[in-house]
């Protein structure tokens, strides 16, 4: 009897020590959008109660306004606690663990501490079409191929040095790719999906680019500025790209003759 009573007291004490915190949307916000401030998510000590029935939720920190949020992980449980919004923004919240929910359509996880990410286990095809992981610590894209409905991917300011073959395999809907401000030294056109319309590779360490490998018939915009390129075959670059409108290539190491030839092709 004493053992049963002791167990009951321990359980009661454990529950009594938990904190229940109810969050409310900051107004004004749109009918479908909820902005949350000062979210300190720790489910080992706190039961968080979030507003429901919003399709877009934004949680962030703004040091200029002296409010902060801390959300170290996103997984299926937190996603359900938030009401399974279609769009979720966790910006500058020290996010370290990202398990992408299969029902999420838009994900913005800028300015965090992510080194890797993966897709939530399950059978349902992931709905994600827009993903922004800019200004994190990601060094590879090995898990990106599982996001088969992805249309826009932003990876600005990460630590990507190379792209593994087949990283984009299966991404037949990918249209926009931004890899600015990484440490890419080379990129192979064969590794890029032909669905791409818009590519930014500026401010990397690219030393070579085989224009003939870029089999991108829908391409309209390409930015390869501020790299270490010394040669560029303009004729091969525009070959079989009838929609190509703009190529930015300044800030490289081309000689004047190369610059002149490429420029003339776009006149």
Secondary structure, 3 states (H helix, E strand, C coil): CHHHHHHHHHHHHHHHCCEEEECCCECCCCCCEEEECCCEECCCCEEEECCCCCCEEEEECEHHHCECCEECEECHHHHHHCCCCCEEEEECCCCCEEEECCCCCEEECCCCCCCCCEECCCCCCCCCCEEECCCCCCCCCCCHHHCCCCCEEECCCCCCCCCCCCCCCCCCCCCEEECCCCCCCECCHHHCCCCCCEEECCCCCCCECCHHHCCCCCCCEEECCCCCCCCCCHHHHHCCCCCCCEEECCCCCCCHHHHHHHHHHCC
